[in-house]
């Protein structure tokens, strides 16, 4: 009997276990949710309704739910065929507030903290508060505020949310009191610290903010110090230590730098090695600037490797590597270099792609390229392509990237990512000039009309001397070969009563057409024609030369007013290799022009002119410019030369320090009894100018100072040294948001008795 009962019990137990395993989940309930959506839980559990209850793995389910990062406690229970999931949510950050913060914008701080996964809407973890305090304190340390204190608190809100408040006491800025260099015997501490961006507190520190300690800036300064010695031959130079000390009140920082200068080295013989069969060896040898016997300079080694890589890049080796391997002789104190060349594979450019040009047509961009598809890669051509795109002024930014072609090792794609500029301009402005007086300007232009690269412009300029109204249209690629065509119309009124010249008024109307033909990357020739209709008013006290001109073209012996019309043609040759059109520091510009008034109207004349400028970069952000202009003009046939076509000189754009248009031989006006300047048919001008950044101001790209010497003159009857004038002075130019502003102070060096002098001259506004 007992055996029968035991057997029945075992059968029932097995049946119960089998029934439990075979039972299906009838419902899944979730308890404890406040803000988390139930869908998040259902999407992260490995079972669903109608799955066998016996298949539920409690351990793996809890692990999956923990991985969501939303819960701090999870448990599973079973009631019959129901599965109950009980959760305890982590709180979420509802608000993030800052108090006492002035040095940073709240939005910037929130962006920075979001990178640490601490932001409104994210899960709150109490352990993160200390990290937040440390990060914000670190930001204040980077500003030199060592006395800043940061405290964060979390306030619970309903629905399991948290309000985080961050309280800051910014304190005062800790400023650098001393920078000491220890161990320097060959150079003074002052000369070494000139290369530092960090400075001891000085009169300009409020602007430059260069007396605030930063570890990153100090690391850069230490590298500058290392370069200073390395470029002067000290190959063994070492920085032993850099120690930072802070005063007890945390207001002053002291920096001590210990150095070991080492011995001075010279270059030994350098050589090439490696593979460069397809590149002329003589061309590579010419790039080596580390000449035997010269003082060792690390920068010369770096420049040599850069030049070698440039040449290799021009021959299609886009990923070349020229490695300078030193061969040091410590006894002789010499170092030679073996420039080992690994050119890599020769690379083709498969495709050139453009991204971001929503308005500018692809063809407008492609016509500026000098690197072409399906051709060898050339670094020089790629760099020139990017430079030409930049010179169009259609884009705010041009980013160039290369990408490998899948499955091919000798091809790449060039990808230009551009950010288009708003090229339409509507400008209203005003300016003032010592020569022109008050000047108003109004300009409407579109330099990339409908994305075609063509320029449409209309402008009005009003001054006391010149009033100009102009319309123009330019197609820079009138032909596929890059021939540019420009045509326009204008009206120009000139009133010289405020100038140091014989007075007259002219009212001109005209139209012009010009063609520019590129000869190479930097050279071009231009041809043009201008139809000009000019009315001249002389007045009762006009000088005799002007009266005689009007009477000669009008045929009247009593005329004081006349019409002087012309049809002129011009031709010019130009070359421009400047690195910047506004503030160039290197390169040159040269242009020579011939203009001839054809014998179909009143003015039969010719004007020959030439202009040359050359810039040399100098260390320390300085540059030097030499400028020269020459002009020669006269009439031909039986016509008189139009006096208003004379060359004039003096003023802020020619010989500074003298009144505008005042330099030249003086003529006595019988009617007024005054000596007046009437210009001349020959013009010479020379200028030398040294540009330099403002002392104490760093990385200022829109402002520079200069010192200069000007000399030249205009001549009526051959060049006469007694008529020439010279001046010297200083100047400043600022590219302000409302237009260029220039001011010069020049002192005449050989002022004549009847010269008119303006030592301080200035200009402001776009027309200058």
KOLVEX-386476 format. One record per residue: x, y, z of N, C-alpha, C in turn; residue in three letters. Coordinates in steps of 0.2 Angstrom, whole numbers, plus 5000, padded with zeros to 4 digits. Example, Ala and Ser with C-alpha at 12.3 -4.5 7.8 and 13.67 -1.06 7.14 Angstrom:
# residues 2
506649725039506249785039506649845039ALA
506449895035506849955036506450005039SER
This chain:
# residues 768
500449945000500050005000500450065000UNK
500950065004501450125005501750134998UNK
501950084995502350084988501850114983UNK
501150094983500750124979500650204980UNK
500550224986500450294987501050334985UNK
501650304986502350344984502350344977UNK
502150294973502150294966501650354963UNK
501050354966500550404964500850474965UNK
501150484971501450554973501950574968UNK
502350524966502950544961502650554955UNK
502050524953501750534946501450604946UNK
501150624952500850684952501350744952UNK
501850734956502450784956502750794949UNK
502850744945503150744938502650784934UNK
501950764935501450794931501350864932UNK
501450884938501450964940502050994937UNK
502650964938503251004935503151004927UNK
502850954924502750954917502251004915UNK
501751014919501151064918501451134918UNK
501951144923502151204924502651224918UNK
503051184916503451194910503051204904UNK
502551174903502151174897501651234897UNK
501551264903501151324904501351384900UNK
500951424897501151484894501051544898UNK
501451594896501351664900500751694897UNK
500251714902499651744900499651814901UNK
500151844904500151914905500851934908UNK
501051994906501652024909501452094912UNK
501652104918501452164922502152204924UNK
502152264924502652304926502452354931UNK
502852354937502652394943503252434944UNK
503052494946503652544949503852594943UNK
503552594937503652644932503352714934UNK
503752764933503552834934503652874928UNK
504252874925504352914919504552874913UNK
504852814915505052774909504452744906UNK
504452744899503852714895503852634896UNK
503352604896503352534897503652494891UNK
503652534885503952504879504652494880UNK
505052534884505752524885505852454888UNK
505452434893505452374896505352314892UNK
504752314888504552264884505052254878UNK
505352304876505852294871506552264873UNK
506652264880507252234882507152174886UNK
506652134886506552074889506552014884UNK
506851964885506851904880506251864880UNK
505651884882505051834882504451884881UNK
503951854879503251884878502751844879UNK
502151864879501551834881501451774876UNK
501251714879501151654875501851614875UNK
502351634877502951604878502951554884UNK
503251494884503251454890503551484896UNK
503151474902503451504908504151474910UNK
504151414908504851384910505451404906UNK
505251444901505851474897506151534899UNK
505751564904505951634907506651624911UNK
507151664909507851664912507851724916UNK
507751724923507751784927508351814927UNK
508951784928509551814928509751854922UNK
509651824916509751864909509351924908UNK
508651914911508151964910508352024914UNK
508552014920508852074925509452104922UNK
509852064919510452094916510352144910UNK
509852124906509652164900509352224902UNK
508952224907508552284910509052334913UNK
509552304916510052344919510452384914UNK
510552354908510952384903510652444900UNK
509952454901509652514899509852574902UNK
510152564909510452624912509852664916UNK
509252634916508652674918508452654925UNK
508752594928508452574934509052554939UNK
508852564945509352544951509252484954UNK
508552464953508352394957507852364952UNK
507952294951507452254947507352184950UNK
506752164950506552094952506052074948UNK
505952004948505451964944505051924949UNK
504351924948503951874952503451844947UNK
503151784950502751744946502051734950UNK
501551754947500851734950500451694945UNK
500451624946500151584941500451584935UNK
500151614930500451614923500551684921UNK
500551734926500751804925501551814928UNK
501851854924502551874926502551944928UNK
502751964934502752034936503452054937UNK
503652114933504252144934504252204938UNK
504652204943504552264948505252304947UNK
505152364946505752404945505752464949UNK
506352494951506452554954506952604950UNK
506552654947506952694942507452744945UNK
507952754941508452804943508152874941UNK
508352924945508052994944508353014937UNK
508053064934508253094928508353174930UNK
508853204926508953274927508453314924UNK
508053354927507553394924507753464923UNK
508153494927508453564926509153564928UNK
509553604924510253614926510353694926UNK
510453724932510553794933511253814935UNK
511453874933512053894935511953964939UNK
512353974944512254034948513054064949UNK
513054124948513754154949514254154944UNK
514054124938514454114932514454174928UNK
515054204927515054264922515654254917UNK
516154214918516654204914516454164908UNK
515954124909515754074903514954084902UNK
514754074896514054074894513754004897UNK
513154014899512853954902512753894897UNK
512553914891512553864885513153834884UNK
513753864884514353834883514553784888UNK
514353804894514553754900514053694899UNK
513453704897512953644896513253594891UNK
513453624885513753584880514353544882UNK
514753574886515353544889515153484893UNK
514653494898514453444902514053384899UNK
513753404893513353354890513853304887UNK
514453324885514953274883515253234888UNK
515053244895515153204900514553164902UNK
514053164898513353134899513053154905UNK
513053224906512753254911512353314908UNK
511753304907511353354904510553344906UNK
510153394905509453394906509153334901UNK
508753294904508453234901508853174901UNK
509453174904509853114905509753084912UNK
509953024913509952994920510353024925UNK
510153034931510553064936510953014940UNK
511553024941511952984945512353034950UNK
512253014957512553064962513253064961UNK
513553014959514353014959514553064954UNK
514153084949514353124944514453194946UNK
514053214952514153284954514853304955UNK
515253264958515953274960516353284954UNK
516153244948516553254942516353324939UNK
515753344939515453404937515853464940UNK
515953464947516253514950516953514948UNK
517353464947518053464945518153484938UNK
517653474934517753494927517653564926UNK
517153594930517053664930517653704933UNK
517853674939518453704942519053704937UNK
519153654933519653654929519653704923UNK
519053714921518953774916519153834919UNK
518953854925519153914928519953914929UNK
520253854931520953854931521253874925UNK
520953854919521253874912521253944911UNK
520753984915520754054914521154094919UNK
521554054923521954084928521654104935UNK
521054074936520654094942520754034947UNK
521254034951521453984955521053984962UNK
520754044963520254054969519554034968UNK
519354014962518653994960518453934964UNK
517853934967517553874970516953854967UNK
516753794966516253764963515853714968UNK
515253724968514853674972514153654969UNK
514053594968513453564965512953534970UNK
512353544969511853514973511253484969UNK
510953434971510353404968509753404972UNK
509153434969508553434973508053394970UNK
507753344974507253294971506653334969UNK
506353314964505653344962505153284961UNK
504553304959504053244959504253204952UNK
503953144952504053104946504753084945UNK
505053074951505753054951506253094946UNK
506153154947506653204943507053244948UNK
507653264945508153304949508253374946UNK
508253424951508553494949509253494951UNK
509653514946510353514948510553594948UNK
510853614953511053684954511753684955UNK
512153724951512853734952513053804954UNK
513353814960513553874962514253894962UNK
514453944959515153964958515354034961UNK
515854034964516154094966516854104962UNK
516854144957517354144952518054174955UNK
517954214960518654244963518954284958UNK
519654294960520054344955520454304951UNK
520754334946521254294941521954294945UNK
522254234944522954234947523354244941UNK
523754294942524254324937524954304938UNK
525254304932525954274932526454334935UNK
526754324940527154374943527854374941UNK
528154304940528854304937528854244933UNK
529354244928529554194924530254184924UNK
530554134927531254134927531554074923UNK
532154094920532454034916533154024919UNK
533253964921533853954925534353904921UNK
534953924921535453884917535653914910UNK
535353974908535554004902536154044903UNK
536654034899537254074899537354114893UNK
537154084887537254114880536754164878UNK
536154164881535654214879535354244885UNK
535154304885534854334891534154304892UNK
533854314898533254284900532754324896UNK
532854394895532354434891532254414884UNK
532854394881532854374874532454304873UNK
532554264878532154204878531454204879UNK
531254254883530554264885530154304880UNK
530554334875530154364869529854314865UNK
530054254865529754204861529154164865UNK
528954184871528454154875527754194873UNK
527254154874526554184873526354204880UNK
526554174885526454194892526854244894UNK
526654294898527054354899526954374907UNK
527354404910527254434916526754494915UNK
526354504920525854564920526154624917UNK
525854654912526154714909525554764907UNK
525754814904525254864903524654844898UNK
524854794894524354774889524054704890UNK
524154684896523954614898523154614899UNK
522854674900522154674900521854664894UNK
522154674888521954664881522154594879UNK
522754574880523054514877522854454882UNK
522754464888522654414893523254364893UNK
523854384892524354344892524754334898UNK
524454354904524754344910524354294914UNK
523954254911523554204914523854134913UNK
524054104918524454034917523953984914UNK
524253944909523853894906524453844904UNK
524253774906524753724905524853714898UNK
524353714894524353704887524853764884UNK
524753824886525153874883525853874885UNK
525953854891526653844893526953784889UNK
526653734888526953684884527153704877UNK
526753754874526953784868527553824868UNK
527553864874528153914875528753874876UNK
528753814879529353774880529553744874UNK
529053724869529253704862529553764858UNK
529353824859529653884856530353894859UNK
530453884865531153894868531553834865UNK
531353774865531753724862531953744854UNK
531453764851531553784844532053844843UNK
532053894848532453944848533253924848UNK
533353874853534053844853534253804847UNK
533753764845533853714840534053754833UNK
533653814832533853844826534453884827UNK
534853884832535453924833536053874834UNK
535953804833536453764833536453714839UNK
536053724844536153694850535753624850UNK
536053574847535753514846535553474852UNK
536053484857535953444864535553484869UNK
535153534867534853574872534253534875UNK
534153544881533653504885533353554890UNK
532753544891532353574897532253524902UNK
532653534908532653494913532053484917UNK
531753544918531053544922530753614921UNK
530053614923529753674923529253674929UNK
529353714934529053714940528553774941UNK
527953754943527453814944527353824952UNK
527453884954527253894961526753954961UNK
526353944966525753984967525854014974UNK
525654084975525754114981525154094986UNK
525254104992524854084997524054104996UNK
524054174994523354194992523054174986UNK
523454134982523254114975523154164970UNK
523454224971523354274966523954284961UNK
524554254963525154264959525454194957UNK
525654184951525954124949526754134947UNK
527154094949527854094947528054034943UNK
528454044938528653994934529353994933UNK
529653934935530353924935530553874930UNK
530953884925531153844920531953824920UNK
532153764921532853744921533053714914UNK
533553744911533853724905534553704905UNK
534753664900535453644899535553654892UNK
535953714890536053734883536453684879UNK
536953654881537253604877537753644873UNK
538053604868538553634863538253654857UNK
538653694853538453714847538653674841UNK
538253654836538453604831538353644824UNK
538753624819538653644813538453584808UNK
538253604802538053544797538653514794UNK
538553444794539053414790538753394783UNK
539053354779538753344772538053304773UNK
537653334768536953294768536953254762UNK
536453204762536453164756535753144755UNK
535553114749534953084748535053004747UNK
534452974749534452904748533752874748UNK
533652814746532952794745532852784738UNK
532152784736531952774729531652834727UNK
531952864721531652924718531852914710UNK
531752854707531952844700531552894695UNK
530952904697530552944692530553024693UNK
530953044698531053114700531753134699UNK
531953194695532653214694532953224700UNK
533553184701533953194707534153264708UNK
534353294703534653364703534053414706UNK
533453394704532853434707532853424714UNK
532853364717532853354724533453374728UNK
534053374725534653404728534553474729UNK
534253504724534153584725533753604731UNK
533353554733532853574739533253564746UNK
533853544746534253534752534553594754UNK
534253624760534553684762534953684768UNK
535253624770535653614776536353604773UNK
536653664772537353664769537853654774UNK
538353614771538953594775539353654778UNK
539453664784539853714787539353764791UNK
538753774789538253814792538053794799UNK
537853844803537653824810536953784809UNK
536953724813536353684813535753724815UNK
535153704811534553734812534053684811UNK
533653674816533053624815532553644810UNK
532453704810531953734805532153724798UNK
532753724797533053714790532953644788UNK
533053594793532953524791532253514790UNK
531753544794531053534793530853564786UNK
531153624784530953654778531253614772UNK
531753584773532053534767531653474766UNK
531353444771530953384770530253404767UNK
530053464769529453494767529453504759UNK
530053534757530153544750530253484746UNK
530553434749530653374745529953334744UNK
529553334750528953304749528453344744UNK
528553414744528253454739528353434732UNK
529053424730529253404724528953334722UNK
529053284727528753214726528053214725UNK
527653264728526953264727526753294720UNK
527253334718527053364711527153314706UNK
527553254707527653204702527153144704UNK
526653154708526153104708526153064715UNK
526653074719526753034725526453074731UNK
525753064731525353094736525553084743UNK
525853024744525952994751526652984752UNK
527053024750527853014750528053034757UNK
528653014759528953024766529653034765UNK
529853094766530653114767530853114774UNK
531153064776531353064783532153084784UNK
532253134788532953164789533253124795UNK
533753074793534053034798534753074800UNK
534853094806535453124808536053084809UNK
536553104807537253074808537653114812UNK
537653104819537953154824538753134825UNK
539153184825539853174827539953224833UNK
539953194839539953234845540653264846UNK
541153234844541853254845541953314840UNK
541753314834541853374829541253424830UNK
540753404834540153444835539853454828UNK
539753404824539353414817538853364817UNK
538353384813537753334812537653334804UNK
537653284801537453274794536753244794UNK
536453244788535753214787535753174781UNK
535453114782535353074776534553074775UNK
534353104770533653114768533453054764UNK
533153014768532952944765532252954763UNK
532152944756531552954753531152884752UNK
530552884754530052834753529452864749UNK
529452864742528952894738528252864739UNK
528252804740527552764740527352754733UNK
526752734732526552724725526352794722UNK
526352794715526152854711525452854711UNK
525152904712524352904713524052944708UNK
523452914705523052954701522452984705UNK
522153034702521553064705520953034700UNK
520552994703520052964700519453014699UNK
519253044704518653094704518753154708UNK
518453204707518453264711517753284712UNK
517553284719516853294721516853354725UNK
516253384724516053444728515453434732UNK
515453464738514953454743514853524746UNK
514153544747514053604750513853664746UNK
513953654739513853704734513053704732UNK
512653734736511953734734511753784729UNK
512153834729511953894724512453894718UNK
513053884720513653884715513653824710UNK
513553834704513653774699514253744700UNK
514253674698514853634698515353664693UNK
515053684687515553704682515953764684UNK
515653814688515953874691516553854695UNK
516453804699517053774703517553744699UNK
517353694695517853654691518253694687UNK
518053754684518453794680519053824683UNK
519053824690519553854694520053804696UNK
519953744694520353684696520953684692UNK
521553664694522153654690522353574691UNK
522053544696522153474696521553444693UNK
521653394688521153364684521053294686UNK
520453264684520253194685520653154680UNK
520753094682521053044678521753064676UNK
522153104680522853124679523253114685UNK
523853114685524353104691524153164696UNK
524153144702524053184708524653234708UNK
524553304709525053354709524953394715UNK
525353394720525153434726525153504724UNK
525653534720525653604718524953624715UNK
524753574710524153594707523553594711UNK
523553544716522953544721522953604725UNK
523553624728523553684732523353744728UNK
523553754722523353804717522653804716UNK
522353744715521653744714521253774720UNK
521453754726521153774732521253854733UNK
521853874731521953954732521553984727UNK
521453964721521053994716520253994718UNK
520053944721519353944724519253994729UNK
519754004733519754054739519754124736UNK
520054134730520154204727519454224724UNK
519054174723518354194720517954224725UNK
518054224731517754254737516954224737UNK
516854164734516154134734516054094741UNK
516654084744516554034749516854054756UNK
516554044761516854064768517354014770UNK
517253944768517753894770517753844765UNK
518453824764518553764759518953714762UNK
518653654763518953594766519153544761UNK
519753524761519953474756520153414759UNK
519853354757520053294760520153244754UNK
520553194755520653134750520453074753UNK
520153034749519852964751520152914746UNK
520352854749520552804745519952774741UNK
520152744735519652714731519652634733UNK
519052614735519052544737519252494732UNK
519752444734519952394730520552414726UNK
520752474726521352504722521852544726UNK
522452534725522952564729523252624726UNK
523152634720523552694717523052744714UNK
522452744717521952804715521652834722UNK
521552894721521152934726520652974723UNK
520152994727519653044726519753104730UNK
519753164727519753224730519053254732UNK
518953274738518253294740518353364743UNK
518053414740518053484742517353494746UNK
517453504752516853524756516853604757UNK
516353634754516353714754515753734758UNK
515853794761515353834764515253894760UNK
514653904757514553954753514454024756UNK
514654074753514554144756513954174753UNK
513654224757513154264754513554314750UNK
513454314743513854354739513454414736UNK
512854414738512454474737512554534742UNK
512654594740512854644745512454704743UNK
512154734749511854794749512154844754UNK
512554884752512954924757512755004756UNK
512655024762512555094763513155124768UNK
513455174766514055184770514255264770UNK
514655284774514955354774515655354776UNK
516055394774516755394776516955474776UNK
517555484778517855544778518555544776UNK
518755584772519455584770519755654770UNK
520355664772520755724772520755754765UNK
520755714760520755744753520055754750UNK
519555704752518955714749518355744753UNK
518555744759517955774764517555714765UNK
516855734766516355684768516155644762UNK
516155574762516055534756515455484758UNK
514955484754514455434755514455384749UNK
514255324751514255264746513655224747UNK
513455204741512855154740513055104735UNK
513055044737513254994732512754934732UNK
512554904727512154844726512554804721UNK
512754744724513154694719512954624721UNK
513054584716513054514716513654484713UNK
514054454716514754434713514654354711UNK
514154324712513954254710513254254708UNK
513154294703512454304701512154234698UNK
511654214702511254144700511754084700UNK
512254094704512754034704513154034698UNK
513154084694513554074687514254104688UNK
514454134694515154164694515154234691UNK
514654254688514654324685514454374690UNK
514754434689514654494694514254544691UNK
513654564695513254624693513354674698UNK
513454734696513554784702513354854699UNK
513054894704512854964703513155004709UNK
513455064709513655094714513655174713UNK
513555204719513555274719514055294724UNK
514455344723514955374727514955444727UNK
514855484733514855554733515355584737UNK
515755624734516255664738516255734736UNK
516655774740516755844738517055854732UNK
517555804730517955814724517655774718UNK
517555704720517255654715516555634717UNK
516155634712515455594712515455554706UNK
515355484708515355434703514655394704UNK
514455374698513855334697514055284692UNK
513955214694514255164689513855104689UNK
513755074683513455004682513954964679UNK
514054894681514454854677514254784678UNK
514454744673514354674672514954634670UNK
515154584674515754554672515654474672UNK
515854444666515854374666516654354666UNK
516854324671517554304672517754244667UNK
517254204665517454154660516954164654UNK
517054214650516654234644516754174639UNK
517354154639517554094635517854034640UNK
517853974637518053914641518753924643UNK
519153964639519853974640520054024646UNK
519554054649519654094654519654174652UNK
519454184646519454254644518854294648UNK
519054344651518554384655518254444651UNK
517554454651517354514648516954554653UNK
517054624653516754674657516454724653UNK
515854744654515554804651515154844656UNK
515154914655514854954660514655024658UNK
514355064662514255134660514355174667UNK
514455234666514655274672514455354670UNK
514455384676514455454676514855484681UNK
515355524680515755554685515855624684UNK
515755654690515755734691516355744695UNK
516755794693517355814696517355894698UNK
517455904704517455974706518155984710UNK
518556024707519256034710519356094714UNK
518756124716518856194720519156184727UNK
519156124730519456114736520156084736UNK
520356074730521056044729521556104728UNK
522156084729522756134728522956134720UNK
522456144716522556144709522156204706UNK
522356214700521856264696521156234696UNK
520656274697520056244698519656234691UNK
519256184691518856174685518356114687UNK
517756114683517256064684517156024678UNK
517155954678516955914673516355864674UNK
515955854669515355814670515455764664UNK
515655694666515755644661515255594661UNK
515055564655514655514654515055464650UNK
514955394651515355354647515155284647UNK
515355244643515255164643515955134641UNK
516055074643516655044642516554964641UNK
516954934638517054864637517754844638UNK
517854784642518554764643518554684642UNK
519154664640519254594639519954574643UNK
519954524647520654504650520754434648UNK
521354424646521554354643522154334647UNK
522054274651522554244655523054214650UNK
523754224652524254194648524554134652UNK
524554144659524754084663524354094670UNK
524554064675524254064682524254134684UNK
524754174683524854234686524954294681UNK
524954284675525054334670524454344665UNK
524254404663523654414659523854474655UNK
523454484649523454544645522654564645UNK
522554624644521854654644521854704638UNK
521254704635521054754630520454784631UNK
520354854630519754884631519554944627UNK
518954964627518755024624518255064628UNK
518355134628517955174632517655234628UNK
517055244628516755304625516555354630UNK
516855414630516755464635516555524632UNK
516055554635515755624633515855664639UNK
516255724639516355764645516255834643UNK
515855864648515755934648516255974653UNK
516556024651517056064655516756134657UNK
516756144663516656214665517256244669UNK
517456304666518056334669517956394673UNK
517456434672517256484677517656544675UNK
517556604678517856664676518556674677UNK
518856634683519556644685519956584683UNK
519756544677520156494675520856504673UNK
521356464674521956474672522056474664UNK
522556504662522656514655522656454651UNK
523056404653523056334650522456304649UNK
521956314653521356274653520956314648UNK
520956384648520556424643520756414636UNK
521456404635521656394628521456324626UNK
521456274630521256204628520456214625UNK
520056244629519356244628519256284621UNK
519656334620519556374614519756334608UNK
520356294609520556254603520056204601UNK
519756174605519256124603518556144601UNK
518456204604517756234602517756284596UNK
518356304594518456344589518256424590UNK
518156434596517956504598518456534602UNK
518556604601519056634604518856664611UNK
518256654613517956684619517656634624UNK
517656574622517356514625517756504632UNK
517356494637517656474644517356404646UNK
516856374642516656304643516656274636UNK
516756204637516756164631516556094632UNK
516456054626516355984626516955954624UNK
517155894627517755864625517655784626UNK
517555754620517355684619517855644617UNK
517855584618518455534616518155464615UNK
518455434610518455364610519155334611UNK
519255294616519955274618519955204618UNK
520555174616520655104617521255094621UNK
521255034625521855024629522054954629UNK
522654944631522954874631523454874637UNK
523454814641523854814647524154744648UNK
524654734651524954674653525054674661UNK
524854624664524954624671525154554674UNK
525454554680525654494683525554504691UNK
525254454694525054464701525254404705UNK
525754404709525854344713525754354720UNK
525454404722525354424730524954364733UNK
525154354739524854304743524154324746UNK
524054394746523454424749523254484745UNK
522654494743522454554740522454624744UNK
522254614751522154664755522854684759UNK
523054634763523654634767524254594764UNK
524454604758525054554756525654564760UNK
525954504761526654504764527154474760UNK
526954444754527454414749527154414742UNK
527654414737527454414730527554484727UNK
527254494721527354554718526754564713UNK
526654624711526154644706526454694702UNK
526354684695526654724690526054734685UNK
526054794682525554814677525754874673UNK
525754864666525954914662525354924657UNK
525154984656524555004652524655054647UNK
524355044641524455104636523655114634UNK
523555184634522855204632522955254626UNK
522555254621522555294616521855324614UNK
521855394614521155424611521155424604UNK
520755384601520755384593520555454590UNK
520755464584520655534581519955534578UNK
519455514582518755524579518355574583UNK
518655604588518255654592518755704594UNK
518655744600519055804601519755784604UNK
519755724607520455714611520855664607UNK
521455684605521855634602522555634607UNK
522555584610523055584615523255504617UNK
523855504620524055434623524355444630UNK
524255394634524455384641524755314642UNK
525455314644525755254645525955254653UNK
525755204656525955204663526155134665UNK
526555134670526755064673526755064681UNK
526655014684526655004691526954944693UNK
527354944698527654884701527654884709UNK
527454834712527554824719527854754721UNK
528254754725528554694728528554684735UNK
528454634738528354624745528854564747UNK
529154574753529654524756529454514763UNK
529254454765529154434772529754434776UNK
529654464782530154464787529954434794UNK
530354404797530254374804529854414808UNK
529454384812529054424817528454464815UNK
528154434809527554464806527654524802UNK
528254544801528354604797528454584790UNK
528454644786528554634778528754704776UNK
529154694770529354754767529154764760UNK
528954824758528654834751529054894748UNK
529254884741529454934737528954944731UNK
528855004730528355024725528555074720UNK
528455064714528655124709528055124704UNK
527955184702527555204696527855254691UNK
527655244685527955294680527355304675UNK
527355364673526855384668527055434663UNK
526855424657527055474651526455484647UNK
526255544645525655564641525755624637UNK
525455624632525455684627524955674622UNK
524855734618524355734612524755714606UNK
524355694601524655684594524255714589UNK
524555734583524155764578524155844580UNK
523655874578523555944579523155964585UNK
522955914589522555924595522955944601UNK
522755984606523055994612522855934617UNK
523355924622523255874627522755894632UNK
522255854633521655874638521955884645UNK
521955944648522255954654521955914660UNK
521355894659521055854665521355774665UNK
521755764659522055694659522755694662UNK
522955754664523655764667523755714673UNK
524355704674524555664681524555714686UNK
524255694692524355734698524655694704UNK
524955724708525255694714525255734720UNK
525255694726525155724732524555694736UNK
524555684742523955654745524155584748UNK
523655554751523755494755523955434751UNK
523755434744523955374740524555384736UNK
524855444736525455454732526055474737UNK
526155544737526655564742526355594748UNK
526355554753526055574759526355634763UNK
525955674766526255734769526055804765UNK
525955794759525755854754525055844753UNK
524755904752524055904750523855864744UNK
523255844743523055804737523155844731UNK
523455814726523655844719523955914720UNK
524455924725524755984726525455984723UNK
525755924722526455924720526555934713UNK
527055974711527155984704527356064703UNK
527556074697527756144695527056194696UNK
527256254699526656294700526656344694UNK
525956364692525856414687525456474690UNK
525656534688525356594691524756604687UNK
524156604691523556624688523456704688UNK
523456734682523456804681522756834684UNK
522256794683521556814686521556824693UNK
521856774697521756774704522456794707UNK
522956794704523656814707523956754711UNK
523656694711523856644715524256594710UNK
524756554714525156504711524756434711UNK
524556404706524156344705524556284702UNK
524356224704524656164701524156144696UNK
524456124690524056104684524256034682UNK
524656004686524855934684525355934679UNK
525555874676526055864671525955804667UNK
526355794661526255744657526755684658UNK
527155694663527655644665527555634673UNK
527555574675527455564682527955504684UNK
528255514690528755464693528555464701UNK
528555404703528355394711528755334713UNK
529055334719529355284722529255284729UNK
529155224732528955214739529255154742UNK
529555164749529755104752529455104759UNK
529155044761528755044767528854984771UNK
528954984777529054924782528354924786UNK
528054864785527454844789527654804795UNK
527254814801527454774806526754774811UNK
526654724815526154714819526154764825UNK
525554784828525554824833525954794839UNK
526454834842526754804848526354784854UNK
526454714856526054694861525454654859UNK
525154664853524554634851524754574847UNK
524454514848524654454845524054434840UNK
524254404835523754374830523254424828UNK
523454484826522954534824523054534816UNK
522554514813522554504805522254564802UNK
521954604805521554664802521854734804UNK
522454734807522754794809523454794809UNK
523854844806524554844805524754914805UNK
525454924807525754984807526254984801UNK
526555044800527055054795527455114796UNK
528055114793528455174792528755174785UNK
528755234782528855234775529255304773UNK
529455294767529755354763529455354756UNK
529255414754528955424748529355474744UNK
529355474737529655524733529455524726UNK
529455574723529155584716528955644714UNK
528655654708528355714706528055704699UNK
527655764697527455764690527755824687UNK
527955814680528355864677528055884670UNK
528055944669527755974662528255964657UNK
528955984658529355984652530055944654UNK
529955884654530555834656530555834664UNK
530955784666531055774673531555824676UNK
531255854681531655904685531755894692UNK
532355884694532455864701532155914706UNK
532155974704531956034709531256024710UNK
530855994706530055984706529955924711UNK
530355874711530255814715530155834722UNK
529755794726529655804733529655734736UNK
529955744743530055684747529755694754UNK
529555634757529255634763529355574767UNK
529355574773529455514777528955514783UNK
528655454785528255454791528055384793UNK
527455384797527155324800526455324798UNK
526155264798525455254796525155194800UNK
524555184799524155134802523555114798UNK
523355054797522855034793522454984797UNK
521754994797521354944801520754924796UNK
520654864795520054834791519454834796UNK
519154884797518654894802517954864799UNK
517454844803516854814800516454864796UNK
516654934796516254974792516755004786UNK
517254964785517754984779518455004782UNK
518855004777519555014779519655084782UNK
520055094787520255154790520955164790UNK
521255214787521955224787522055294790UNK
522655304793522955364795523655364794UNK
523955424792524655434791524855494794UNK
525455494797525855564799526455564795UNK
526555614790527155614786527455684787UNK
528055684786528455754787528755764780UNK
528655814777528955834770529755844772UNK
530155814767530855814768531155874764UNK
530855904759531055954755530556004753UNK
530156024758529556064756529756134753UNK
529456144747529556214744529156264747UNK
529356324744529056384747528356394746UNK
528056374740527356374739527056314739UNK
527356264743526956194743526456204749UNK
525956154748525456154753525456084756UNK
525556084763525656024767525156004771UNK
524955944772524555914777524855854780UNK
525155864785525555814788525155754791UNK
524555764793524055714796523555704791UNK
523555644788523055624783522655564785UNK
522055554783521655494785521155484780UNK
520855424780520355404776519855354780UNK
519255354778518755304782518255284777UNK
518055224776517555204771517755164766UNK
517255134762517455084757517755114751UNK
517755174750518055204743518755214744UNK
519055204750519755214751520155144751UNK
